[in-house]
Amino acid sequence: MEHNDAVLAASQGELILLIDSSAYEEIQRLANETGYHALNFIVRRYPKIDFFFSADVFRELNARGLSPNAPNIATRALQPEGVSIDPNSKVSIGLYNAADGQIKSYKHNNISQADQNQILLCQNHLQLVLLSNDHKLLRSAAPVLPNRIMDLQNLFELLVNTENPHLRKMWQELHDHYMQTSNYKRPNNVRALTDMLSNGREPGVTV
């Protein structure tokens, strides 16, 4: 946890994303089809937005030939803070800190240990917002990460509001291409939570 604390303490981001493999896969697909790699533009033009990956997600993407492509990528890995077992194994029970100070469990969708570790990273580090296009992961994260989950549609809706007309045009093109070509359908039970970010209520990012 000390490694992650140090890495996140050095971030200047007001919106700090933990990017799931499902979201990165779509970002890379869009880059291949449009020539616009969203993460490269975020690094160069949006200092108040930062992003990281869990080490599990790095390994998963590398194994699939989708190594994340962004400046200083080696510094963007967060170490898992969950149990050290096969990240591909499935779990259906999560833990959370209850209002009374006790650690309690809740039943969620059958997700991988790697996905559970991403939820735990966000629970342990309150500045992280989980970016995912994975239905099961979003549903599982919703009860314990209120207002701290978003999907790519939310991200593009946030970025398209930038004042720079050239960047606004690019984000609009990415948004429109994504909406026309993606098979992703936002789960109803997390829509209200993710919409809060794109409506500007949190975290007050200046882009």
LOPA-479510 format. One line per field, with one value per atom (N, C-alpha, C): residue in one letter; x, y, z. Coordinates in Angstrom, 1 decimal. Each point is the difference from the previous one (the first is absolute). Layout:
<pts>
aa a,...;
c1 X,...;
c2 Y,...;
c3 Z,...;
</pts>
This chain:
<pts>
aa m,m,m,e,e,e,h,h,h,n,n,n,d,d,d,a,a,a,v,v,v,l,l,l,a,a,a,a,a,a,s,s,s,q,q,q,g,g,g,e,e,e,l,l,l,i,i,i,l,l,l,l,l,l,i,i,i,d,d,d,s,s,s,s,s,s,a,a,a,y,y,y,e,e,e,e,e,e,i,i,i,q,q,q,r,r,r,l,l,l,a,a,a,n,n,n,e,e,e,t,t,t,g,g,g,y,y,y,h,h,h,a,a,a,l,l,l,n,n,n,f,f,f,i,i,i,v,v,v,r,r,r,r,r,r,y,y,y,p,p,p,k,k,k,i,i,i,d,d,d,f,f,f,f,f,f,f,f,f,s,s,s,a,a,a,d,d,d,v,v,v,f,f,f,r,r,r,e,e,e,l,l,l,n,n,n,a,a,a,r,r,r,g,g,g,l,l,l,s,s,s,p,p,p,n,n,n,a,a,a,p,p,p,n,n,n,i,i,i,a,a,a,t,t,t,r,r,r,a,a,a,l,l,l,q,q,q,p,p,p,e,e,e,g,g,g,v,v,v,s,s,s,i,i,i,d,d,d,p,p,p,n,n,n,s,s,s,k,k,k,v,v,v,s,s,s,i,i,i,g,g,g,l,l,l,y,y,y,n,n,n,a,a,a,a,a,a,d,d,d,g,g,g,q,q,q,i,i,i,k,k,k,s,s,s,y,y,y,k,k,k,h,h,h,n,n,n,n,n,n,i,i,i,s,s,s,q,q,q,a,a,a,d,d,d,q,q,q,n,n,n,q,q,q,i,i,i,l,l,l,l,l,l,c,c,c,q,q,q,n,n,n,h,h,h,l,l,l,q,q,q,l,l,l,v,v,v,l,l,l,l,l,l,s,s,s,n,n,n,d,d,d,h,h,h,k,k,k,l,l,l,l,l,l,r,r,r,s,s,s,a,a,a,a,a,a,p,p,p,v,v,v,l,l,l,p,p,p,n,n,n,r,r,r,i,i,i,m,m,m,d,d,d,l,l,l,q,q,q,n,n,n,l,l,l,f,f,f,e,e,e,l,l,l,l,l,l,v,v,v,n,n,n,t,t,t,e,e,e,n,n,n,p,p,p,h,h,h,l,l,l,r,r,r,k,k,k,m,m,m,w,w,w,q,q,q,e,e,e,l,l,l,h,h,h,d,d,d,h,h,h,y,y,y,m,m,m,q,q,q,t,t,t,s,s,s,n,n,n,y,y,y,k,k,k,r,r,r,p,p,p,n,n,n,n,n,n,v,v,v,r,r,r,a,a,a,l,l,l,t,t,t,d,d,d,m,m,m,l,l,l,s,s,s,n,n,n,g,g,g,r,r,r,e,e,e,p,p,p,g,g,g,v,v,v,t,t,t,v,v,v;
c1 0.8,-0.8,0.9,1.2,0.9,0.3,0.3,0.3,-1.2,-1.2,-1.1,-0.3,0.2,-0.1,0.9,1.3,1.0,-0.3,-0.4,-0.4,-1.1,-1.1,-1.2,0.3,0.8,0.3,0.7,0.8,0.7,-0.9,-1.2,-0.9,-0.6,0.0,-0.7,-1.4,-0.5,-1.4,-1.1,-1.0,-1.2,-1.0,0.1,-0.7,1.1,0.0,1.1,-0.8,0.3,-0.7,0.8,-0.7,0.6,-0.7,0.8,-0.6,0.0,-1.2,-0.2,0.4,0.3,0.3,-1.1,-1.2,-1.1,-0.1,0.4,0.0,1.2,1.2,1.2,-0.2,-0.6,-0.2,-0.8,-1.0,-0.8,0.8,0.8,0.8,1.0,0.6,0.9,-0.7,-1.2,-0.8,-0.3,-0.4,-0.4,1.3,1.1,1.3,0.3,-0.2,0.3,-0.9,-1.3,-1.0,0.0,0.4,-0.2,1.4,1.0,1.3,0.2,-1.0,0.0,0.2,1.1,0.2,-0.3,-1.2,-0.5,1.0,0.7,1.0,1.1,0.5,1.1,-0.4,-1.3,-0.5,-0.2,-0.4,-0.2,1.3,1.0,1.3,0.6,-0.2,0.6,-0.8,-1.3,-0.8,-0.9,-0.1,-0.9,0.8,0.7,0.8,-0.8,-1.3,-0.8,-0.7,0.3,-0.5,1.2,0.0,1.1,-0.6,0.8,-0.5,1.1,-0.5,0.8,-0.6,0.8,-0.5,0.4,-0.8,0.5,1.1,0.9,1.0,-0.7,-1.1,-0.7,-0.5,-0.6,-0.5,1.2,1.1,1.2,0.3,0.1,0.3,-1.0,-1.3,-1.0,0.1,0.2,0.1,1.2,1.1,1.3,-0.2,-0.7,-0.2,-0.9,-0.8,-0.9,0.6,1.2,0.7,-0.6,-0.5,-0.5,0.7,1.3,0.8,-0.4,-0.4,-0.4,1.1,-0.5,0.8,-0.3,1.0,-0.2,1.4,0.3,1.2,0.2,1.2,0.4,-0.9,-0.3,-0.9,0.5,1.3,0.5,-0.3,-0.2,-0.3,-1.5,-0.8,-1.4,-0.6,0.8,-0.4,-0.2,-1.2,-0.3,0.0,0.7,0.1,-1.4,-0.4,-1.2,0.1,-1.1,-0.1,-0.9,-0.4,-0.9,0.8,-0.7,0.7,0.9,1.1,0.9,-0.4,-1.0,-0.3,-0.2,-0.3,-0.1,-1.0,0.5,-0.9,-1.2,0.1,-1.1,-1.1,0.3,-1.0,-1.2,-1.2,-1.2,-0.4,-0.5,-0.5,-1.4,-0.8,-1.3,-0.4,1.1,-0.2,1.0,-0.5,0.9,-0.1,1.0,0.0,-0.1,-0.5,-0.1,0.0,0.4,0.0,-1.4,-0.7,-1.4,0.1,-1.2,-0.1,0.4,-0.3,0.3,1.5,0.8,1.4,0.4,-0.9,0.3,0.2,0.8,0.2,-1.1,-0.8,-1.1,0.1,-0.7,0.0,-1.3,0.1,-1.2,0.2,-1.1,0.0,-0.1,0.8,-0.1,0.1,0.1,0.2,1.2,0.0,1.2,1.1,1.0,1.0,1.4,1.0,1.3,0.6,1.0,0.8,0.7,0.4,0.6,-0.9,-1.3,-1.0,-0.3,-0.1,-0.3,1.2,1.2,1.2,-0.1,-0.6,-0.2,-1.0,-1.1,-0.9,0.6,0.9,0.6,1.0,0.7,0.9,-0.8,-1.1,-0.8,-0.6,-0.3,-0.5,1.2,1.2,1.1,0.5,-0.2,0.5,-1.1,-0.5,-1.3,0.1,1.2,0.1,-0.2,0.0,-0.1,-1.5,-0.2,-1.3,0.2,-0.9,0.2,-0.7,0.8,-0.4,-0.1,-1.2,-0.2,-1.2,0.0,-1.1,-0.5,0.3,-0.3,-1.3,-1.1,-1.2,0.1,0.6,0.1,0.8,1.1,0.9,-0.7,-0.7,-0.7,-1.1,-0.8,-1.1,0.6,1.1,0.6,0.6,0.6,0.6,-1.0,-1.2,-1.0,-0.3,-0.2,-0.4,1.0,1.3,1.1,0.8,-0.3,0.7,-1.0,-0.9,-1.0,0.7,-0.4,0.5,1.4,0.6,1.4,0.1,-1.0,0.1,-0.4,0.6,-0.4,0.4,-0.7,0.3,0.6,0.3,0.6,-0.9,-1.3,-1.0,0.1,0.1,0.1,1.3,1.1,1.3,-0.1,-0.5,-0.1,-1.0,-1.1,-0.9,0.6,0.9,0.7,1.0,0.8,1.0,-0.5,-1.1,-0.6,-0.4,0.0,-0.4,1.2,1.2,1.2,-0.3,0.7,-0.2,0.8,1.1,0.8,-0.8,-0.3,-0.9,0.6,1.3,0.6,-0.1,0.3,-0.2,-1.4,-0.9,-1.4,-0.5,0.5,-0.4,0.5,1.3,0.5,-0.7,-0.3,-0.8,-1.4,-0.6,-1.3,0.1,1.0,0.2,0.2,0.8,0.2,-1.2,-0.8,-1.2,-1.0,-0.2,-0.9,0.3,1.3,0.5,-0.2,0.3,-0.2,-1.5,-0.9,-1.4,-0.5,0.5,-0.5,0.6,1.2,0.6,0.2,-0.2,0.2,-1.2,0.2,-1.0,-0.4,0.6,-0.2,-1.3,-0.8,-1.3,0.2,-0.2,0.2,-1.0,0.4,-1.0,-0.9,-1.3,-0.9,0.3,0.5,0.1,1.2,0.9,1.1,-0.1,-1.0,0.0,-0.1,-0.8,-0.1,1.3,0.8,1.2,1.1,0.1,1.0,-0.4,-1.3,-0.4,0.4,0.2,0.3,1.3,1.0,1.3,-0.2,-0.7,-0.1,-0.8,-0.9,-0.7,0.7,1.3,0.9,-0.2,-0.7,-0.2,1.3,0.7,1.3,0.9,1.3,0.7,0.4,-0.7,0.3,1.3,0.1,1.2,-0.1,1.2,0.1,0.7,-0.7,0.7,0.1;
c2 -1.2,1.2,1.3,-0.1,1.2,0.4,-1.0,0.4,0.8,-0.5,0.7,1.3,0.1,1.3,1.1,-0.5,1.0,0.4,-1.0,0.3,1.0,-0.3,0.9,1.3,0.1,1.3,0.9,-0.6,0.9,0.4,-0.5,0.4,1.4,0.8,1.3,0.0,-1.2,-0.1,0.4,0.6,0.2,-1.1,-0.6,-1.2,-1.1,-1.0,-1.1,-1.3,-0.5,-1.2,-1.2,-1.1,-1.3,-0.7,-0.3,-0.4,-1.6,-0.5,-1.4,-0.5,-1.3,-0.5,0.2,-0.1,0.2,1.4,1.0,1.4,0.2,-0.5,0.2,-0.7,-1.2,-0.7,0.9,0.7,0.9,1.2,0.6,1.1,-0.3,-1.2,-0.4,-0.3,-0.6,-0.2,1.3,1.0,1.3,0.7,-0.2,0.6,-0.6,-1.3,-0.7,0.4,0.3,0.3,1.5,0.9,1.4,0.8,-0.6,0.6,0.9,0.0,0.8,-0.9,0.0,-0.8,0.9,-0.3,0.9,0.3,-1.1,0.2,0.9,0.0,0.9,1.4,0.3,1.4,0.4,-0.9,0.3,0.4,-0.8,0.3,1.3,0.3,1.3,1.2,-0.1,1.2,0.2,-1.0,0.0,-0.3,0.9,-0.2,-0.4,0.4,-0.3,-1.4,-0.7,-1.4,-0.9,-1.0,-1.0,-1.4,-1.0,-1.3,-1.1,-1.1,-1.1,-1.3,-1.1,-1.4,-0.8,-1.0,-1.0,-0.9,-0.5,-0.9,-1.2,-0.5,-1.1,0.3,1.2,0.5,0.1,0.5,0.1,-1.4,-1.0,-1.4,-0.5,0.3,-0.5,0.6,1.3,0.6,-0.4,-0.2,-0.4,-1.4,-0.9,-1.4,0.0,1.0,0.1,0.8,0.4,0.8,1.5,0.5,1.3,0.9,-0.1,0.8,1.4,0.6,1.4,0.9,1.0,0.9,1.4,0.5,1.4,0.4,1.3,0.5,-0.4,-0.4,-0.3,-1.2,-0.9,-1.1,-0.9,-0.1,-0.8,0.5,1.3,0.6,0.0,-0.6,0.0,-1.3,-0.9,-1.2,0.0,-0.4,-0.1,-1.5,-0.3,-1.3,-0.5,-1.3,-0.5,0.1,0.3,0.0,-1.1,-0.9,-1.1,-1.2,-1.1,-1.3,-0.4,-0.7,-0.4,-1.4,-0.1,-1.3,0.3,-1.0,0.1,1.1,1.1,1.1,-0.4,-1.2,-0.4,-0.8,-0.3,-0.8,0.9,-0.6,0.8,0.2,1.1,0.3,0.6,-0.2,0.6,0.7,0.2,0.6,1.2,1.2,1.1,0.5,0.8,0.6,1.5,0.6,1.5,0.5,1.2,0.6,0.6,-0.5,0.4,1.3,0.7,1.3,-0.2,-1.2,-0.2,-0.3,0.0,-0.2,-1.5,-0.9,-1.4,-0.3,-1.1,-0.5,-1.0,0.2,-0.9,-0.6,-1.0,-0.6,0.2,0.0,0.0,-0.9,-0.5,-0.9,0.8,-0.3,0.7,-1.0,0.5,-0.8,-0.8,-1.1,-0.9,0.6,0.7,0.7,-0.6,0.4,-0.6,0.7,-0.7,0.5,1.3,0.1,1.2,1.2,-0.3,1.1,0.4,-1.0,0.2,0.9,-0.3,0.8,1.4,0.3,1.3,0.8,-0.7,0.6,0.3,-0.9,0.2,1.2,0.1,1.2,1.3,0.0,1.3,0.2,-1.1,0.1,0.6,-0.5,0.4,1.4,0.4,1.3,0.8,0.9,0.7,1.0,0.3,0.9,-0.8,-1.3,-0.7,-0.2,0.2,-0.3,-1.1,-1.0,-1.2,0.3,-0.2,0.1,-1.3,-0.5,-1.3,-0.1,-0.9,-0.3,-1.4,-0.6,-1.4,0.1,-0.6,0.0,-0.6,-1.1,-0.7,0.8,0.6,0.8,1.2,0.7,1.2,-0.3,-1.0,-0.4,-0.4,-0.7,-0.4,1.2,1.0,1.1,1.0,0.1,1.1,0.1,-1.1,0.1,0.6,-0.2,0.5,1.2,0.4,1.1,1.0,0.5,1.0,1.2,0.4,1.2,-0.1,-1.3,-0.1,-1.2,-0.1,-0.9,0.7,-0.3,0.7,-1.0,0.3,-0.8,1.0,-0.5,0.8,1.1,-0.3,1.0,1.2,-0.3,1.1,0.8,-0.7,0.7,0.9,-0.5,0.8,1.2,-0.2,1.1,1.1,-0.4,0.9,0.8,-0.7,0.7,0.8,-0.3,0.7,1.4,0.3,1.3,1.0,-0.5,0.9,1.3,1.0,1.3,0.1,-0.7,0.0,-0.6,0.7,-0.5,-1.2,-0.1,-1.1,-1.3,0.2,-1.2,-0.4,1.0,-0.3,-0.8,0.4,-0.7,-1.5,-0.1,-1.4,-0.9,0.5,-0.8,-0.3,0.9,-0.2,-1.1,0.0,-1.1,-1.3,0.0,-1.3,-0.5,0.9,-0.3,-0.6,0.7,-0.5,-1.3,-0.2,-1.3,-1.1,0.3,-1.0,-0.4,1.0,-0.3,-0.8,0.3,-0.7,-1.4,-0.3,-1.3,-0.9,0.5,-0.8,-0.9,-1.2,-0.9,0.1,0.9,0.2,0.7,-0.5,0.6,0.3,1.2,0.4,-0.7,-0.7,-0.6,1.0,-0.3,1.0,0.3,-1.0,0.2,0.8,0.4,0.9,1.3,0.1,1.2,1.3,0.0,1.3,0.3,-1.0,0.3,0.5,-0.6,0.4,1.4,0.2,1.3,1.2,-0.2,1.1,0.6,-0.8,0.6,0.8,-0.5,0.8,1.2,0.1,1.2,1.0,-0.2,1.0,0.1,-0.9,0.1,-0.4,-0.9,-0.5,-0.3,0.2,0.6,1.4,0.7,1.4,0.2,-0.8,0.0,1.2,0.7,1.0,-0.6,0.0,-0.6,1.1;
c3 0.0,0.0,0.0,0.6,0.0,-1.4,-0.9,-1.4,-0.6,0.2,-0.6,0.6,1.3,0.7,-0.6,-0.2,-0.5,-1.5,-0.8,-1.4,-0.1,0.8,-0.1,0.7,1.0,0.6,-0.9,-1.0,-1.0,-1.1,-0.1,-1.1,0.2,-1.0,0.0,-0.5,-0.2,-0.6,1.0,-0.5,0.7,-0.3,-1.2,-0.3,-0.3,0.8,-0.1,-0.3,-1.2,-0.5,0.3,0.4,0.0,-1.2,-1.1,-1.2,-0.1,-0.2,-0.1,-1.4,-0.2,-1.3,-1.0,0.4,-1.0,-0.6,0.9,-0.5,-0.9,0.4,-0.8,-1.4,0.0,-1.3,-0.9,0.5,-0.9,-0.4,0.9,-0.3,-1.1,0.1,-1.1,-1.3,0.1,-1.3,-0.6,0.7,-0.5,-0.6,0.6,-0.5,-1.4,-0.1,-1.2,-1.1,0.3,-1.0,-0.3,0.9,-0.2,-0.1,0.5,0.1,1.2,0.9,1.2,1.2,0.7,1.2,1.2,0.7,1.0,1.1,0.5,1.1,-0.4,-1.2,-0.4,0.1,-0.5,0.1,1.4,0.9,1.4,0.7,-0.3,0.6,-0.5,-1.2,-0.6,0.3,0.1,0.1,1.2,0.9,1.1,1.3,0.6,1.2,1.2,0.0,1.1,0.0,-1.1,-0.1,-0.1,0.9,0.1,-0.1,-0.3,-0.1,0.4,0.5,0.4,-0.4,0.0,-0.2,1.2,0.3,1.0,-0.7,0.8,-0.6,-0.6,0.6,-0.6,-1.4,-0.2,-1.3,-1.0,0.5,-0.9,-0.6,0.9,-0.4,-0.9,0.2,-0.8,-1.4,-0.1,-1.3,-0.8,0.7,-0.6,-0.6,0.8,-0.5,-1.2,-0.2,-1.2,-1.1,0.1,-1.0,0.0,1.1,0.1,1.0,0.0,0.9,0.0,1.2,0.0,-0.6,-0.8,-0.7,0.5,0.8,0.4,0.6,0.0,0.6,1.4,0.4,1.4,0.5,-0.9,0.4,1.1,0.2,1.0,1.4,0.1,1.3,0.4,-0.9,0.2,0.5,0.6,0.5,1.5,0.5,1.4,0.4,1.2,0.4,0.6,-0.2,0.6,1.5,0.7,1.4,0.6,-0.9,0.4,0.3,0.0,0.3,-1.2,0.3,-1.1,-0.5,-0.8,-0.7,-1.5,-0.7,-1.4,-0.4,-0.7,-0.3,-0.9,-0.6,-0.9,0.7,1.3,0.8,0.2,0.3,0.1,1.5,0.3,1.4,-0.1,1.0,0.0,1.3,0.9,1.3,0.0,0.4,0.2,1.4,0.4,1.3,0.0,1.0,0.1,1.4,0.2,1.3,0.3,0.9,0.3,0.8,0.0,0.8,1.4,0.6,1.4,0.3,-1.1,0.2,-0.2,-0.2,-0.1,-1.5,-0.2,-1.4,-0.2,-1.0,-0.3,-1.5,-0.3,-1.3,-0.7,-1.4,-0.8,-1.2,-0.5,-1.1,-1.3,-1.0,-1.2,-1.2,-1.2,-1.2,0.1,-0.7,0.0,-0.9,0.6,-0.7,0.3,-0.8,0.2,1.2,0.6,1.1,-0.4,-1.2,-0.5,0.0,-0.3,0.0,1.5,0.8,1.4,0.6,-0.4,0.4,-0.4,-1.2,-0.4,0.8,0.4,0.9,1.3,0.5,1.3,-0.1,-1.1,-0.2,0.2,-0.7,0.1,1.4,0.7,1.4,0.9,-0.2,0.8,-0.3,-1.2,-0.5,-0.5,0.8,-0.3,-1.2,-0.5,-1.1,-1.3,0.0,-1.3,-0.4,-1.3,-0.7,-0.9,0.1,-0.9,-1.3,-1.1,-1.4,-0.6,-0.3,-0.5,-1.0,-0.9,-0.9,0.3,1.1,0.4,0.9,-0.6,0.8,1.4,0.1,1.3,1.0,-0.5,0.9,0.4,-0.9,0.4,1.0,-0.2,0.9,1.4,0.0,1.2,0.8,-0.8,0.7,0.5,-0.6,0.3,1.5,0.7,1.4,0.9,-0.4,0.9,-0.5,-1.2,-0.6,-0.6,0.9,-0.5,-0.6,-1.2,-0.7,-0.4,0.0,-0.3,-1.1,-0.8,-1.2,-1.2,-1.1,-1.3,-1.1,-1.2,-1.2,-1.0,-1.2,-1.0,-0.5,-0.1,-0.4,1.0,1.3,0.9,-0.2,-0.3,-0.2,-1.2,-1.1,-1.2,0.2,0.7,0.3,0.8,0.9,0.8,-0.8,-0.9,-0.7,-1.2,-0.5,-1.2,0.5,1.2,0.5,0.1,-0.4,0.0,-0.8,0.4,-0.7,-1.3,-0.2,-1.2,-1.1,-1.1,-1.1,-0.7,-0.2,-0.7,0.9,1.3,0.8,0.2,0.0,0.2,-1.3,-1.1,-1.3,0.0,0.5,0.1,0.9,1.2,1.0,-0.5,-0.7,-0.5,-1.1,-0.8,-1.0,0.7,1.0,0.8,0.6,0.7,0.6,-1.0,-1.1,-1.0,-0.6,-0.3,-0.6,1.0,1.3,1.0,0.2,0.0,0.2,-1.2,-1.2,-1.2,-0.2,0.6,-0.3,1.3,1.2,1.1,0.3,0.5,0.4,1.4,0.7,1.4,0.3,0.9,0.4,1.5,0.4,1.5,0.8,1.1,0.9,0.7,0.0,0.6,1.5,0.7,1.4,0.4,-1.0,0.4,-0.8,-0.8,-0.9,0.9,1.0,0.8,0.7,0.4,0.7,-1.0,-1.2,-1.0,-0.6,-0.1,-0.6,0.9,1.3,0.9,-0.4,-0.5,-0.4,-1.3,-1.0,-1.2,0.1,1.0,0.3,0.7,0.3,0.6,1.5,0.7,1.4,0.8,-0.6,0.5,-1.1,0.1,1.1,-0.3,-0.8,-0.3,-0.9,-1.0,-0.8,-1.0,-0.1,-1.0,-1.2,-1.2,-1.2,-1.0;
</pts>
